Every structure is written in structure tokens, then in C-alpha cells.
Amino acid sequence: MYKRPRRNRKSAVIRGMVEETRLSPKDFIFPLFVIDGINQKEEVASMPGIYRHSTDLLLKEVEECMHLGIKAFDIFPAYPESKKDKMATESHNPDTFYLQAIHKVKTTFPEACIMTDVAMDPYSSDGHDGIVKDGKILNDETLEVLGKMAVAQAQAGADIIGPSDMMDGRVGYLREALDKAGHTEVSIMSYTAKYASAFYNPFRDALDSAPKAGDKKTYQMDPANLHEALIEAELDEAEGADFLMIKPALAYLDVIRLLKENSNLPIAAYNVSGEYSMIKAAHEKGWLDGERAMLESLLSIKRAGANIILSYFAKEYAKLYK
């Protein structure tokens, strides 16, 4: 035999030289959960190793991650029911703890990249990403709320806003609102292909943001559809998105590849809470080697074409990378 592919696998050094896909902490955005109060740290029951922090402890978490090489963070707020209403008015209250936390993190760590979440569900008494009327999600009326939210987050110090709501036309609406308010340098990472997935439940536990009635299938994408993602991507690009995101990641590697091959924008993928928790639970049961499964999963996302990975494994990976 003249052709022996195993010759390129015979040692760790040679395997490293021919390695096609490589990860580094620079590839990651680390999602973080913030709560109101002081000296508060609560583990998310369905996400082992992931916590909700008050702002003072969040700063310590960010500092630790920065030393590990993680420089980008996506901050999500968890609000009590007492702060929620049908119009998500707390989302753009300048005195709300979430906006204050964004400002504090950004001013303490100006070199960090801070991403925020634009959607109504953390603040909505209905638990939906849009305004609910007679059981229906109102698209155009929701955009006004999202615009106020995005501008408030930009004013607080956000570098990237992440509209995760899946309302039609929201990227263009938010781009115009941000520009009118003087935030032309604030980027938009659009949740371009966000599927109506079963893998979000631990995240909803973390934010206590599950819908009170119905589901999100009229605005999140059907898991059966692939090429519909191209429609969403074309619209988001035309409306001014700076990044395109696919969510979830592992069950949608084909969508990541499709958008990578059909767009010149950077592609992000969200390795979501359920994907994280499955590996953690299987590791705790002794069914999987959690570290190897984590690395294999993250490599598959990068190999599929993601330039950026949002993952709850980011800190754990960075510790191994060191």
C-alpha cells in the first residue's frame, strides 16, 4: 500500500500539525445570568456549574474569565414576577438592575465585549418574546418595545445587541433606532435561524421565562426546515445585521454549514442550555466522559462553519486550554 492515512495519525505531534479545526478561547462568547441584589449566587438546578450572580459577584466572574482569555460575554437578566408586565416596561427602565449591571461591567472592564439580549420574555408577564393579544403574538407592535430596549442597552454600554425574538423586520427596525440615537457603532448579532427547540428548557429555568400559555412556534422556526434559514439570513443581511446566529447548534450543524456557504458575514452558533445539560447529566451518571464529549461537541460546531460559539462550556474549555 502506497497510501496509508494512518501515517498522519501516528503521533500527537503529527496529529497536531495536520489538525484541520482548532478552538481557542477567542472563539467564545460566555453567556452569564444576572440577578438583582448584593452577594447573591444561585446555581441553576438544571445546569450544573452555571450560576445566577448579582452584579458584584458577576464582576468577579467576568474578571476570572478575562484572565482565562475569554473576552466576550452575553448577559441575560432574571427578573421576579413582580417586575413583569404585558408590555415589558421594565426592559427599558433606566434604573433597572440589568441596565445598571451592563454599565458596571463595561466600565469596569472596557476591554471586554458585552453582548445583550433583546426580547420581551424575561420581562413579560406572558412569557413570550412579543406582545400577546387574544392569544396571538403581535409582530409590528412588538418592534417598538424592542427598539426602546435596544437603545437603552446601547446607552448602558452594550457592544453587541442580540435580538432573539424572531419578529419579522426587527433587525432593520433596531438598526434604525440605534442609528437615530447615535449608536452607529453598536453591532447587531441577529438570531437569524432560531428554531422552536426542546433544548431551551434549562435556560428558561434560569430566567423563569417560560410562556404562560401556548408555545413559540408561530415565530421561532420549524425544526423540519433547512432552506427557510436562507430566507431569514437574506433579510437580516439586507436589514443591517453584522453577524448571523444559528440556535441551537448541535442539532442544526447543517444549518450552520448552509449559512456559512451562503453568507460573507461572520457566523455564530449558540450551544444552548439543553445541549450543555445533557452532557453534564450523562457525565454525572457515568455514561459519558464529559470532558471529551464537550470537546467533541465544540469542535463539531466550529468544523461546521461557526466563527463564534456561544457556550456555557466556554469557561471550562478555557481552563483546559491554559
N, C-alpha and C positions, 0 to 999 in steps of 0.2 A: 504494500500500500504506500503510495506516494503522498496521499492526502490523509493526515492524521490530526483532526481538530484538537485532540486531547493534548497535543504538544503545547498549545497555548493555554492549557489549564494546569500544567504540571507543578507550578509553584505559586505561592502567594504573590511574589514579585511580578511574575509574568501575567498572572490574572489581573493584577492592578494596572499593568501597562496597557492591556487591551480592553479594560473596562469601558463600556460604552455609555453608561449612565452613572452620574455622580451626584451626590447630595452634599449640601453644606448648610450650616445654619442660616446663611444668607438667602436660602430658598424659601424660608418660612415666614408666615405671619402667625403669631401665637394668639388665639382667642382667650380673652380674660373676662371674668364676670365681676361687676362691681355692685356693692350694696351700700345703703345709707348707714351712717353711724361711725363709731370710732372703735378701733381694736376688735373688729369683727372678722372672723374667719370661719366659714361654714363649708364643709365638704359636700359636694353634690352626690347624693346617695347612689345614683345610677351611673356615676362617672368617677371611679376610684382614682384618687390622686389629683382631682380637679376641685378647686375651691371657689367660693364667692368671697371676695375681700372688700372690706371698707377701704376708702381711699388711702388712708395712712398705711395700711398693710399692702395695698395694691402697689404703692410706690416702692416698697421693699421687694416685691415680686418682680417688678419691672427692672429694678437695679440688678437683681441677681441674674435675670435673663440677659441683660445687656452685657454683663461680664462673660456670659457663655457664648456671646456672638449673635444672639437674637436681637434684632434692631427694630422689628415691626410688630405691632400689636393691634388686634381688633377688639375693642372694648364694648361689652354688652351690659346693659343695666337690668337689674332685677328689682321690680317695684312691688310694694304691697298693694292689695286690692283697694285700699283706701285712697290711693293716688290715681286710680284708673277711672276713666270715663269713656263715653262713646266716641268722643272726638279727639282723644289722646292729647288733651291740652297740656298735660304735664311735660310732654316731649319738647316743647319749645318755651317752657318757663325758664327764664334766665337764672333763677335761683335754685333750680332743681339740682339734686346731688350729682346726676350723671354729667351734666354740662360742667359743673364745678370740678368733677373728677378729671374730665378730659383736659380742662385748663391746667389743673395742678400737675398732671403727668407731663403735659407738653412743656410747661415752663420749667419743671424740674429736670426733664431730660429733652432739651430742644433737639438733640441729635437723633432721637427716636422718631420713627414714622408711626403716627397714630391714625388708625382707621376706625370709623364709627359705623353704626348700623342705622339705616333709615327704613323704618317700617313701624306701623302703628301697634303691632301686637304686644310689645312689652308694656304699653301704656293704655291699652284698650280694655274696657270692661267686657267687650265681646270676645276678646282673644284673637281677633282677626287682623290681617295686615291692611285692611281698608275699612272705610265707614260701612256699617251694616244698616240696611233699611229693608224692612219686610223680608228678612232672610236673604237678601241679595247684597253682594259686595259692590259698592258704588265706585266706579273707576275714576272718572274725571273729578268728582268732588274730593276724592282722597288725595289727588295730586297737590291741592292747596295745602293740606296738612303736612304732606311730605316736604314741600318746599320750605315751609316755616321751620321744620325740623332740621333740614339740611343746612340752612343758613345759620341757625342757632349753633349747630355743631361746628361749622366752619369758624364762626366767631369765637368759639371756645378754644379753638386750636387744632381741629382735625386737619390732617394732611390729605386723607382719602375718605370720601364718604361711600358707603356701601348700600345702595338701595336693594333691599332684599324682599321687597313687597310683591314684585311681579305685576304691578299695574301697567297697562299699556301706556306708552308715551312718557313714562316717568323720567327717563334719562334726559330727554330734551327739556322737559319742564324744570328739572333740577339744575341743569346746566345754565339755563336762562336765569333762574332765580339766584344762583350763586354768582353769576357774572354781574347781574344788576346790583348785587350787594357788595361788589368789589372783590369777590373771592375767585378771581380768574385762575389762580394757581392751585386751587383745591381740585384734586383729581376725583374721578368717579370710577369706582370698580363695580360695574354692574353685575348683579346676579342674573346673568343672561339666560342660562338654562338651569332653572331651579325646579326640580321635579317634586311632585306630590309623593313624598317618600315616607316609608315606615321607619327610616333610620334617624328621624329627628327627635324621637321621644325623650331621650335623656337631656337634650338641650332644653326642651320645653319644661322638664322638671327643674332645670337650673334657673329658669326665668319665671316659672309658674305662668306660662303664657299660652297654654293650650286653648283652642277655640272652645267657647262655652256651648256652642251649638253648631252642627254641621261640620264641614271639613273645608279644605283649601283647594279642592280640585277644580274650581272654576277659574282660579288664577295661577296656581302652580301647574307645571307641565305634566302630561300623562307619561308615566314611565315606559309606555309602549312605543313612544315616538322618538325617532332619531333626527330626521331631517327638519322637523319643526324647529330644532335648535338653530338651524341656519337662518330661518326667518327672524328669530329673536336677535341673533348676532348681527344680521344686516341692519336691523332697525337701531340697535344700540350703537353701532359704529356711526351710522348716519346722524344720530342724535347727540354724539359727542362723548361717548364712553372712552375712557383711557385704558381700561382693562376689561376683559370678558371673563366671567367666572362660571364654572360648572359646579353644581351641588346636587347630590352628593358626588363623591369621587369614585370609589371603588366599583360600584355597580354601574358606573357611567364612563368607564375608560374609553369606550368607543366614541362617546360624545366629545371628550377631551381631544382625542385624535382628530375628529371631524373638524372641530373649530380651529385646531392648530393648523390644519392643512388648508383652511379656507379664510383665514384672517391674518393680517400682519400685526394685530395688536397683541400685547402680552396676554397669555392665557393663565388664569388662576383656577385652582380646584380646591374645593372645601372637603377635606377629610372629616366627615361630620361625626357628631357625638355617638351615634349608634355604631359606626364603624370602629371608633375608639373603644367603646364599652364592650363590644363583642370580643375583641382581643384580650382586654383586661379580664373579663369574666372567664374566658376559656383558660387563660394563664392561671388564674386563681384556682380553677378546678383541676389543674394539672393536665389539661387536654392539649395545650399548645405551649411552645416556647415563646413567651410573649415578646421578648426582645427580637428574636428572629422574625416573627410574624409582623412586628411593627416595621422593621427594616424592609422586608419584602414588599409590604403594602405601600410604603412611601416610595420605594424605588419604582413600583409599577405606575404610580401616579406621574412621577417625573418622566419615566420612559414613554408613557402615553402622549406626553407633549406639554405638560404643565410647566410653566416658568416659575410659578409661585404656588406654594401649598399652604393653605390654612389648616392647621392641625393641632389638636390637643396633645399630640406626641412631640411637639416642637422642642420643649424644654428637655424632655427625656432624651430625645435624639442628640441635642446639643451637648449634653453631658457625656454621651458616648463618643461624640466627635472629638471632644477635647482629649 
